[in-house]
Amino acid sequence: MVYHLYLHETVQLADDNNITVAVPTKGLACLAYLLVKNKPVSRQELAALLWPNSTVETAYTNLRSTLSRMHGALRGSPPLILADATHISLVETSLKSDLGIFEVQKIDHVSISLMLKMVRHPFLKALCRELPFSLGPFIAEVQQHHEHLLRIALVSFSKCAKSEEEQILVRDAALILLERYPADEFLRGLLGPRVRLSSPTASRIEVEMQGKNAHPKERPPRLALLPPNADGSGERYEIAVGLIEDVTVALCCEREIAVVAPYTAEQIRREADKVEALQRHNVSYVMDCHVSLRGLFAQLIFLPTDEVIWANRFELRGSSLVEVRNEIAFNVLEAIKARIWATGPRHADFEAHPEAYQDYLVGLQGMGGLQLASIRRARKFFRQALNRHAGLAVANSAMSRTHALEWLLTARGDHQLLDKAVEFAEIAIQLDPLGADGHRELGVARLYLGDLDASIAALHHAEQLSPHHADGLYSYGDTLVHAARPADALAKLETALSLNPLAPDAYHWSAAGACYFLERYEDALAHVENMKDKTAADRIAAASHAMLGNKGKAQYLRRRSMGNNPTFDVDAWTAMIPFKEAWQTALYRDGLKKAGF
């Protein structure tokens, strides 16, 4: 009996009839380790590697148990493993594996295809979440060795690749390897003639990045261009998918960025938790695309701050496809270059203080809703991030936001909260003057303090720094509501919602306010209905129903609102809200009074 050990796409042990043998996960890892080492390994080494957090005695017991279970699974067949008192080794004549693919002598289309398949489905990746971290360096070393062998084979195969199918295979292999080794000029050359994506106007950024204010990075940032989502399928979708793949290949020729290969990008698109998958692949920038009857919508997102830094919509017509392709590639590259230049210190913070950055990310998860408890919990994580690294600008901005939101949700007029919001926002601006976050939070705090002119100035500056940042546009729109410009506010808010379709509740809450002051009460209620947690908007919804004559619904919402905030006083609250024009205060008070507040 000869067993077959598969260590890539699906990790399993199978018999001669290709029937899976029930081997425990750590048993498979043990077989893989022995196979790669190709020599007897001490019991002490294996036990420590597979059970690093156990005592020596427990680790030895677990190893004996695993070996016993493996022996039982083989059902009396010749053994795969030989073990004595101190060492364990493989019976090589009883085992074959897919690692043999990398040892073939003949380099041809078939062997390159098989090697590429193995590299695309990395060694033991399917078991990584079930294995201890102590195996990480071993797994990474094997995968790196496989990539090295594929590159060696590719050097030989690329010289004789003649057919279109063979040339496509060479390109696909080069793209996968470039994802890991973006500085490899040989691999870059295999993509074909380089397409020039720069323009005369781009030289400014290149010069600035090379000047004294540049922030060079040892490793270029990683970009993933995800295949588009679609409203259906058909020719339009197929054109868009091909277009994005072509842009990916073009960007792979650039040295400033490392581009995730199309195959990997497709796998990320399929992941249930795309954010986690992108973080796992160390992606800093992601281009998200959507195909509809209106064409292709593309937006480039800077993941560390979840900020849209470029967005556009394109028609997918045959005569314009080349222009669309060049415009996407050029704008993506230039947006990333500008972001590298502008946010070098921020990247340095993230890389130098990963624990602080992790706390910041955890805190952000609690900021999507409008529940006071979740806002306060998020603040604990932001404070923890600042305890680890006080110079983390984005954490200071987030602290500012939690204080402003608490002021809004409690409706008690506590100016100490707003003073704290201003303090943290000003610290963020001092730490990162080119970041939009601090200016945005300062604008929000100034709004609630009643300084509308200072608020608009700060939010306008934030928009200039980051014109496609949905959160910034939302905050700007919210201020314009209070500044008696509800039509302009709604335009900003609708742009923010188009950039962030699965928006936080606050977007719709503010849009409901804009619609209320435009006396579009049904539209106001429609925005409230789009909120996941509608309780924060109970007052504006009650006022809207009252203005429409729906007294029963208005009074129900008033009772629910008062149950959540029994101390609410309509006159005190409307006196506190910083409306620029008296008619706004009168209109809002009128709606609340009609609702029974």
C-alpha positions as CSV (number, residue, x, y, z in Angstrom):
1,M,0.0,0.0,0.0
2,V,1.3,3.4,-1.0
3,Y,-0.4,6.5,0.5
4,H,-0.8,9.9,-1.1
5,L,-0.3,13.0,0.9
6,Y,-1.9,16.2,-0.5
7,L,-0.5,19.4,1.1
8,H,-1.8,22.2,-1.0
9,E,-5.4,22.9,-2.2
10,T,-7.0,20.2,0.1
11,V,-4.7,18.8,2.8
12,Q,-5.4,15.1,3.3
13,L,-4.0,11.6,3.3
14,A,-5.5,9.2,0.8
15,D,-5.0,5.5,0.1
16,D,-4.4,3.8,-3.3
17,N,-8.1,4.0,-4.1
18,N,-8.1,7.8,-3.3
19,I,-10.2,7.2,-0.2
20,T,-9.4,9.8,2.5
21,V,-7.8,8.4,5.6
22,A,-9.1,9.9,8.9
23,V,-5.8,11.4,10.2
24,P,-6.0,14.2,12.8
25,T,-4.9,17.7,11.7
26,K,-1.7,17.7,13.7
27,G,-1.0,14.2,12.3
28,L,-1.1,15.7,8.8
29,A,1.2,18.5,10.0
30,C,3.6,15.9,11.4
31,L,3.7,14.0,8.1
32,A,4.4,17.2,6.2
33,Y,7.2,18.2,8.6
34,L,8.9,14.8,8.4
35,L,8.5,14.7,4.6
36,V,10.1,18.1,4.1
37,K,12.9,17.5,6.6
38,N,13.6,14.1,5.0
39,K,15.4,12.8,8.1
40,P,14.5,11.4,11.5
41,V,13.2,14.2,13.8
42,S,13.4,14.1,17.6
43,R,10.3,13.6,19.7
44,Q,11.2,16.7,21.6
45,E,11.3,18.8,18.5
46,L,8.0,17.6,17.1
47,A,6.2,17.8,20.5
48,A,7.4,21.4,21.1
49,L,6.5,22.4,17.5
50,L,2.9,21.0,17.5
51,W,2.0,21.8,21.1
52,P,4.0,25.0,22.0
53,N,1.7,26.1,24.8
54,S,1.6,22.8,26.6
55,T,4.0,21.5,29.3
56,V,6.7,19.1,28.1
57,E,4.9,16.2,29.7
58,T,1.5,17.1,28.1
59,A,3.1,17.7,24.7
60,Y,4.8,14.3,24.8
61,T,1.5,12.7,25.7
62,N,-0.3,14.5,22.9
63,L,2.3,13.3,20.4
64,R,2.0,9.7,21.5
65,S,-1.8,9.9,21.2
66,T,-1.6,11.4,17.7
67,L,0.8,8.7,16.5
68,S,-1.5,6.1,18.0
69,R,-4.6,7.5,16.2
70,M,-2.7,7.6,12.9
71,H,-1.6,4.0,13.3
72,G,-5.2,3.0,14.0
73,A,-6.4,4.9,10.9
74,L,-4.1,2.8,8.7
75,R,-6.0,-0.4,9.8
76,G,-3.1,-2.8,9.9
77,S,-1.5,-1.6,6.6
78,P,2.3,-1.2,6.5
79,P,3.3,1.7,8.8
80,L,4.0,5.2,7.5
81,I,6.0,6.2,10.6
82,L,8.8,4.6,12.5
83,A,9.3,5.7,16.0
84,D,11.8,4.7,18.7
85,A,12.4,6.2,22.2
86,T,13.9,9.4,20.9
87,H,13.2,9.9,17.2
88,I,10.5,9.7,14.6
89,S,10.9,9.1,10.8
90,L,8.9,8.4,7.7
91,V,8.8,5.2,5.8
92,E,9.5,6.8,2.4
93,T,8.5,3.8,0.3
94,S,4.9,4.0,1.7
95,L,4.2,7.6,0.9
96,K,4.0,9.9,-2.2
97,S,3.1,13.6,-2.1
98,D,2.3,16.5,-4.4
99,L,5.6,18.0,-3.4
100,G,7.1,15.8,-6.2
101,I,5.7,18.3,-8.7
102,F,8.6,20.7,-7.8
103,E,11.2,17.9,-8.5
104,V,10.3,17.2,-12.1
105,Q,13.1,17.2,-14.6
106,K,11.1,18.2,-17.7
107,I,9.9,21.8,-17.7
108,D,6.9,22.1,-20.0
109,H,3.4,23.5,-20.0
110,V,2.1,20.8,-17.8
111,S,4.8,21.0,-15.1
112,I,4.6,24.9,-15.0
113,S,0.8,24.7,-14.7
114,L,1.0,22.2,-11.8
115,M,3.7,24.3,-10.0
116,L,1.6,27.4,-10.4
117,K,-1.4,25.6,-9.0
118,M,0.6,24.6,-5.9
119,V,1.9,28.2,-5.4
120,R,-1.6,29.6,-5.8
121,H,-2.8,27.1,-3.1
122,P,0.1,27.5,-0.6
123,F,1.6,24.7,1.4
124,L,-0.7,23.7,4.4
125,K,-2.8,26.9,3.9
126,A,-6.0,25.0,4.3
127,L,-5.0,24.0,7.9
128,C,-3.3,27.3,9.0
129,R,-6.2,28.3,11.3
130,E,-6.1,25.0,13.1
131,L,-2.3,24.8,13.5
132,P,-0.1,26.5,16.2
133,F,1.8,29.7,15.3
134,S,5.0,27.9,16.0
135,L,4.6,26.2,12.6
136,G,4.4,29.5,10.8
137,P,8.1,30.0,10.0
138,F,8.4,26.4,8.7
139,I,5.3,26.8,6.5
140,A,6.5,30.2,5.2
141,E,10.0,28.7,4.4
142,V,8.5,25.9,2.4
143,Q,6.2,28.2,0.4
144,Q,9.1,30.6,-0.3
145,H,11.1,27.6,-1.6
146,H,8.3,26.6,-3.9
147,E,8.1,30.1,-5.3
148,H,11.8,30.1,-5.9
149,L,11.6,26.7,-7.7
150,L,8.7,28.1,-9.9
151,R,10.8,31.1,-10.8
152,I,13.7,29.0,-11.8
153,A,11.4,26.8,-14.0
154,L,9.8,30.0,-15.4
155,V,13.2,31.3,-16.6
156,S,13.6,28.2,-18.7
157,F,10.0,27.9,-19.9
158,S,9.7,31.6,-20.9
159,K,12.4,31.2,-23.5
160,C,10.5,28.5,-25.4
161,A,6.9,29.7,-24.8
162,K,5.5,30.3,-28.3
163,S,1.8,29.7,-28.3
164,E,-0.7,32.1,-26.9
165,E,-1.7,29.6,-24.3
166,E,1.9,29.3,-23.1
167,Q,2.5,33.0,-23.1
168,I,-0.7,33.5,-21.0
169,L,0.7,30.8,-18.6
170,V,4.0,32.7,-18.3
171,R,2.2,35.9,-17.6
172,D,-0.1,34.3,-14.9
173,A,2.9,32.8,-13.2
174,A,4.8,36.1,-13.3
175,L,1.8,37.9,-11.8
176,I,1.6,35.5,-8.9
177,L,5.3,35.8,-8.1
178,L,5.3,39.6,-8.5
179,E,2.8,39.8,-5.8
180,R,5.4,38.4,-3.4
181,Y,8.5,39.9,-5.1
182,P,7.5,43.3,-6.6
183,A,11.1,44.4,-7.2
184,D,11.9,41.4,-9.5
185,E,12.7,43.0,-12.8
186,F,12.8,39.7,-14.7
187,L,9.3,38.9,-13.6
188,R,8.2,42.4,-14.6
189,G,9.7,41.9,-18.0
190,L,7.6,38.7,-18.6
191,L,4.4,40.9,-18.6
192,G,5.3,42.2,-22.0
193,P,6.1,45.8,-23.2
194,R,5.5,48.3,-20.4
195,V,2.5,50.6,-20.8
196,R,3.3,54.2,-19.8
197,L,0.7,55.3,-17.3
198,S,2.3,58.5,-16.2
199,S,1.7,62.0,-17.7
200,P,3.6,65.3,-17.6
201,T,1.4,66.5,-14.8
202,A,2.4,63.5,-12.7
203,S,6.0,64.6,-12.3
204,R,5.2,66.9,-9.4
205,I,4.4,64.0,-7.1
206,E,7.4,62.0,-8.2
207,V,9.7,65.0,-7.5
208,E,8.1,65.6,-4.2
209,M,8.4,62.0,-3.2
210,Q,12.1,62.1,-3.9
211,G,12.6,65.4,-2.0
212,K,13.5,66.1,1.6
213,N,9.8,65.7,2.7
214,A,9.4,62.3,1.2
215,H,8.7,59.3,3.3
216,P,10.4,56.3,1.6
217,K,9.2,52.8,2.5
218,E,11.3,49.7,2.4
219,R,8.3,47.7,1.1
220,P,5.9,49.1,-1.5
221,P,2.2,49.2,-0.4
222,R,0.0,46.4,-1.6
223,L,-2.9,47.0,-3.9
224,A,-5.8,44.6,-4.7
225,L,-8.1,45.3,-7.6
226,L,-11.2,43.1,-6.8
227,P,-13.2,41.8,-9.8
228,P,-16.5,43.6,-10.0
229,N,-19.8,42.7,-8.4
230,A,-22.6,42.8,-10.9
231,D,-26.3,43.3,-11.2
232,G,-26.6,40.1,-13.1
233,S,-24.1,38.9,-15.7
234,G,-23.7,39.1,-19.5
235,E,-21.4,40.9,-21.9
236,R,-21.2,44.1,-19.8
237,Y,-19.9,42.1,-16.8
238,E,-17.5,40.1,-18.8
239,I,-16.0,43.2,-20.4
240,A,-15.6,44.8,-16.9
241,V,-13.9,41.7,-15.5
242,G,-11.4,41.6,-18.4
243,L,-10.9,45.3,-18.1
244,I,-10.0,45.2,-14.4
245,E,-7.6,42.2,-15.1
246,D,-5.9,44.2,-17.8
247,V,-5.5,47.2,-15.5
248,T,-4.0,44.9,-12.9
249,V,-1.4,43.6,-15.4
250,A,-0.6,47.2,-16.4
251,L,-0.1,48.3,-12.8
252,C,2.1,45.3,-12.1
253,C,4.7,47.1,-14.3
254,E,4.9,49.9,-11.8
255,R,7.6,49.9,-9.1
256,E,5.8,52.1,-6.5
257,I,3.2,49.4,-5.6
258,A,2.9,45.6,-5.2
259,V,-0.2,44.4,-6.9
260,V,-2.2,41.3,-5.8
261,A,-2.5,39.0,-8.7
262,P,-6.0,38.6,-10.4
263,Y,-6.4,35.0,-9.1
264,T,-5.8,36.1,-5.5
265,A,-8.1,39.1,-5.9
266,E,-10.8,36.8,-7.1
267,Q,-10.4,34.6,-4.0
268,I,-10.6,37.6,-1.8
269,R,-13.8,38.7,-3.5
270,R,-15.4,35.4,-2.7
271,E,-14.5,35.6,1.0
272,A,-17.3,36.1,3.5
273,D,-15.2,38.5,5.5
274,K,-13.4,40.5,2.8
275,V,-11.8,42.9,5.3
276,E,-10.2,40.1,7.2
277,A,-8.9,38.5,4.0
278,L,-7.5,41.9,2.8
279,Q,-5.7,42.3,6.2
280,R,-4.4,38.8,6.0
281,H,-2.8,39.6,2.6
282,N,-1.3,42.9,4.0
283,V,-3.3,44.9,1.5
284,S,-3.2,48.7,2.1
285,Y,-5.3,49.8,-0.9
286,V,-8.3,48.0,-2.5
287,M,-10.2,49.0,-5.7
288,D,-13.8,47.9,-5.4
289,C,-15.9,47.8,-8.5
290,H,-19.6,47.4,-9.4
291,V,-21.2,46.8,-12.8
292,S,-24.7,48.0,-13.5
293,L,-26.8,49.2,-16.4
294,R,-25.1,52.6,-15.8
295,G,-21.6,51.2,-16.5
296,L,-18.6,50.5,-14.2
297,F,-18.3,52.2,-10.8
298,A,-14.8,52.0,-9.3
299,Q,-13.6,53.4,-6.0
300,L,-10.1,53.2,-4.5
301,I,-10.2,52.7,-0.7
302,F,-7.3,53.3,1.8
303,L,-8.0,50.4,4.2
304,P,-6.3,51.7,7.4
305,T,-8.7,54.5,7.7
306,D,-11.5,53.1,5.4
307,E,-11.2,56.2,3.2
308,V,-12.3,56.5,-0.4
309,I,-9.4,58.4,-2.1
310,W,-10.6,58.2,-5.7
311,A,-13.9,57.2,-7.4
312,N,-15.4,57.5,-10.8
313,R,-18.1,55.9,-13.0
314,F,-17.3,54.8,-16.6
315,E,-19.4,53.8,-19.6
316,L,-18.5,50.4,-21.0
317,R,-18.6,51.1,-24.7
318,G,-16.2,49.5,-27.2
319,S,-14.9,52.8,-28.6
320,S,-14.0,54.1,-25.1
321,L,-12.6,50.9,-23.4
322,V,-9.0,51.8,-24.0
323,E,-9.5,55.3,-22.6
324,V,-11.3,53.8,-19.6
325,R,-8.5,51.3,-19.0
326,N,-5.8,54.0,-19.1
327,E,-7.8,56.4,-16.9
328,I,-8.4,53.8,-14.2
329,A,-4.8,52.7,-14.2
330,F,-3.4,56.2,-14.2
331,N,-5.7,57.6,-11.5
332,V,-5.2,54.6,-9.2
333,L,-1.5,54.9,-9.5
334,E,-1.4,58.7,-9.0
335,A,-3.9,58.5,-6.0
336,I,-1.6,55.9,-4.3
337,K,1.5,57.9,-5.0
338,A,-0.1,61.0,-3.5
339,R,-1.3,59.1,-0.5
340,I,2.2,57.6,0.1
341,W,3.7,61.1,0.0
342,A,1.0,62.6,2.2
343,T,0.6,59.9,4.8
344,G,4.1,58.5,5.2
345,P,4.1,59.3,9.0
346,R,0.7,57.6,9.4
347,H,2.0,54.4,7.7
348,A,5.1,54.6,9.9
349,D,2.9,54.8,13.0
350,F,0.9,51.7,11.9
351,E,4.0,49.7,11.2
352,A,5.9,50.7,14.3
353,H,3.0,50.3,16.7
354,P,0.9,47.4,15.5
355,E,-0.7,46.8,18.9
356,A,-2.0,50.4,19.0
357,Y,-3.3,50.1,15.5
358,Q,-5.1,46.9,16.3
359,D,-6.8,48.5,19.3
360,Y,-7.8,51.4,17.0
361,L,-9.3,48.9,14.5
362,V,-11.3,47.1,17.2
363,G,-12.6,50.5,18.5
364,L,-13.8,51.4,15.0
365,Q,-16.1,48.3,14.9
366,G,-18.2,50.0,17.6
367,M,-18.6,53.3,15.8
368,G,-21.0,52.2,13.0
369,G,-24.2,52.4,15.1
370,L,-25.6,55.1,17.4
371,Q,-25.8,53.3,20.7
372,L,-24.2,55.1,23.6
373,A,-22.9,51.9,25.2
374,S,-21.1,50.9,22.0
375,I,-19.6,54.5,21.6
376,R,-18.3,54.3,25.1
377,R,-16.9,50.8,24.6
378,A,-15.1,52.0,21.4
379,R,-13.6,54.9,23.4
380,K,-12.0,52.4,25.7
381,F,-10.1,50.8,22.8
382,F,-9.1,54.2,21.4
383,R,-7.8,55.2,24.8
384,Q,-5.9,51.9,25.0
385,A,-4.4,52.6,21.6
386,L,-3.2,56.0,22.8
387,N,-1.8,54.5,26.0
388,R,0.3,52.3,23.7
389,H,1.2,55.2,21.4
390,A,0.1,58.7,22.1
391,G,1.1,59.9,18.7
392,L,-1.4,57.9,16.8
393,A,-3.3,60.7,15.0
394,V,-6.3,58.6,13.9
395,A,-6.9,57.4,17.4
396,N,-7.0,61.0,18.6
397,S,-9.5,61.8,15.9
398,A,-11.7,58.8,16.9
399,M,-11.6,59.9,20.5
400,S,-12.9,63.3,19.4
401,R,-15.7,61.7,17.6
402,T,-16.8,59.6,20.6
403,H,-17.1,62.7,22.8
404,A,-19.1,64.6,20.1
405,L,-21.5,61.7,19.6
406,E,-22.0,61.3,23.3
407,W,-23.0,64.9,23.5
408,L,-25.5,64.4,20.7
409,L,-27.0,61.2,22.0
410,T,-27.4,62.3,25.6
411,A,-29.0,65.6,24.6
412,R,-28.0,67.2,28.0
413,G,-25.8,70.0,26.7
414,D,-22.6,68.9,28.5
415,H,-20.0,71.3,27.1
416,Q,-17.2,69.3,28.8
417,L,-17.8,66.6,26.2
418,L,-17.4,69.1,23.4
419,D,-14.3,70.7,24.9
420,K,-12.7,67.2,25.0
421,A,-13.8,66.7,21.3
422,V,-12.0,69.9,20.3
423,E,-8.9,69.0,22.3
424,F,-8.5,65.6,20.7
425,A,-9.2,66.9,17.2
426,E,-6.6,69.6,17.6
427,I,-4.0,67.0,18.8
428,A,-4.8,64.9,15.7
429,I,-4.3,67.9,13.4
430,Q,-1.0,68.7,15.1
431,L,0.2,65.1,14.6
432,D,-1.0,64.8,11.0
433,P,-1.9,68.1,9.4
434,L,-2.4,66.5,6.0
435,G,-4.9,64.0,7.4
436,A,-8.6,64.9,6.8
437,D,-9.8,63.1,10.0
438,G,-8.7,65.7,12.6
439,H,-10.1,68.6,10.5
440,R,-13.4,66.7,10.1
441,E,-13.8,66.0,13.8
442,L,-12.8,69.6,14.7
443,G,-15.6,70.8,12.3
444,V,-18.1,68.5,14.0
445,A,-17.2,69.7,17.5
446,R,-17.3,73.4,16.4
447,L,-20.7,72.8,15.0
448,Y,-22.2,71.6,18.3
449,L,-20.4,74.5,20.1
450,G,-22.4,76.8,17.8
451,D,-19.5,78.2,15.8
452,L,-20.9,77.4,12.4
453,D,-18.4,79.5,10.4
454,A,-15.4,77.7,12.0
455,S,-17.2,74.4,11.5
456,I,-17.7,75.0,7.8
457,A,-14.2,76.2,7.4
458,A,-12.7,73.0,9.0
459,L,-15.0,70.7,7.1
460,H,-14.2,72.5,3.8
461,H,-10.5,72.0,4.5
462,A,-11.1,68.3,5.2
463,E,-12.9,68.0,1.9
464,Q,-10.0,69.6,0.1
465,L,-7.6,67.1,1.7
466,S,-9.9,64.1,0.9
467,P,-12.6,64.9,-1.6
468,H,-14.0,61.3,-1.8
469,H,-14.0,60.5,1.9
470,A,-17.6,59.6,2.6
471,D,-17.4,60.3,6.4
472,G,-16.1,63.8,5.7
473,L,-18.9,64.5,3.2
474,Y,-21.4,63.3,5.7
475,S,-20.0,65.6,8.4
476,Y,-19.9,68.5,6.0
477,G,-23.5,67.8,5.0
478,D,-24.6,67.6,8.7
479,T,-23.1,71.1,9.3
480,L,-24.8,72.5,6.3
481,V,-28.2,71.3,7.7
482,H,-27.5,73.5,10.8
483,A,-26.3,76.3,8.6
484,A,-29.7,76.7,7.0
485,R,-28.6,75.2,3.7
486,P,-30.6,71.9,3.7
487,A,-30.5,71.5,-0.1
488,D,-26.7,71.8,-0.2
489,A,-26.5,69.5,2.8
490,L,-28.7,66.8,1.1
491,A,-26.4,67.0,-2.0
492,K,-23.4,66.3,0.1
493,L,-25.1,63.5,2.0
494,E,-26.3,61.8,-1.2
495,T,-22.8,61.9,-2.5
496,A,-21.6,60.3,0.8
497,L,-24.3,57.6,0.5
498,S,-23.3,56.9,-3.1
499,L,-19.6,56.4,-2.0
500,N,-20.7,54.3,1.0
501,P,-23.9,52.5,0.1
502,L,-23.9,50.4,3.3
503,A,-23.6,53.6,5.3
504,P,-23.6,54.0,9.1
505,D,-27.0,55.0,10.6
506,A,-25.7,58.6,11.1
507,Y,-25.7,59.3,7.4
508,H,-29.4,58.6,7.1
509,W,-30.1,60.4,10.4
510,S,-28.5,63.5,9.0
511,A,-30.2,63.1,5.6
512,A,-33.6,62.8,7.4
513,G,-32.8,66.2,9.1
514,A,-32.0,67.8,5.7
515,C,-35.3,66.5,4.2
516,Y,-37.3,67.7,7.3
517,F,-36.0,71.3,6.8
518,L,-36.9,71.0,3.1
519,E,-40.4,70.0,4.3
520,R,-40.0,66.7,2.5
521,Y,-41.3,64.7,5.5
522,E,-41.9,61.4,3.7
523,D,-38.3,61.4,2.4
524,A,-37.2,62.1,5.9
525,L,-39.0,59.0,7.1
526,A,-37.6,57.0,4.3
527,H,-34.1,57.7,5.5
528,V,-35.0,56.8,9.0
529,E,-36.4,53.5,7.7
530,N,-32.9,52.8,6.2
531,M,-31.3,52.9,9.6
532,K,-30.5,49.6,11.3
533,D,-31.2,51.1,14.8
534,K,-33.9,53.7,14.4
535,T,-34.2,54.7,18.1
536,A,-31.7,57.6,17.8
537,A,-33.9,59.2,15.1
538,D,-37.2,58.8,17.1
539,R,-37.5,62.6,17.6
540,I,-37.1,63.6,13.9
541,A,-39.3,60.7,12.9
542,A,-42.0,61.7,15.4
543,A,-41.9,65.3,14.2
544,S,-42.1,64.2,10.5
545,H,-45.2,62.0,11.2
546,A,-46.8,64.9,13.2
547,M,-46.2,67.3,10.3
548,L,-47.9,64.7,8.0
549,G,-50.9,64.4,10.3
550,N,-50.0,60.8,11.5
551,K,-50.7,61.6,15.2
552,G,-50.9,58.0,16.3
553,K,-47.4,57.1,14.9
554,A,-46.0,60.4,16.1
555,Q,-47.2,59.8,19.7
556,Y,-45.9,56.2,19.7
557,L,-42.4,57.4,18.7
558,R,-42.6,60.2,21.3
559,R,-43.3,57.6,24.1
560,R,-40.4,55.4,22.9
561,S,-38.1,58.4,22.8
562,M,-39.0,59.5,26.2
563,G,-38.6,56.0,27.5
564,N,-35.0,56.0,26.3
565,N,-34.3,59.6,27.6
566,P,-36.8,60.5,30.3
567,T,-35.1,63.9,31.1
568,F,-35.5,65.2,27.5
569,D,-37.0,68.7,27.4
570,V,-38.0,70.0,24.0
571,D,-37.5,73.7,24.8
572,A,-34.1,73.2,26.4
573,W,-33.0,71.0,23.6
574,T,-34.1,73.2,20.7
575,A,-32.4,76.1,22.5
576,M,-29.1,74.1,22.6
577,I,-29.1,72.9,18.9
578,P,-26.9,75.3,16.9
579,F,-29.3,76.3,14.1
580,K,-28.2,79.4,12.2
581,E,-31.7,80.6,11.3
582,A,-34.6,81.1,13.7
583,W,-37.0,79.4,11.2
584,Q,-35.2,76.1,11.7
585,T,-35.6,76.2,15.4
586,A,-39.3,77.1,15.0
587,L,-40.0,74.4,12.4
588,Y,-38.3,71.7,14.5
589,R,-40.0,72.8,17.7
590,D,-43.4,72.9,15.9
591,G,-43.0,69.3,14.8
592,L,-41.9,68.1,18.2
593,K,-44.8,69.9,20.0
594,K,-47.3,68.5,17.5
595,A,-45.9,65.0,18.3
596,G,-46.6,65.6,22.0
597,F,-43.1,66.4,23.4
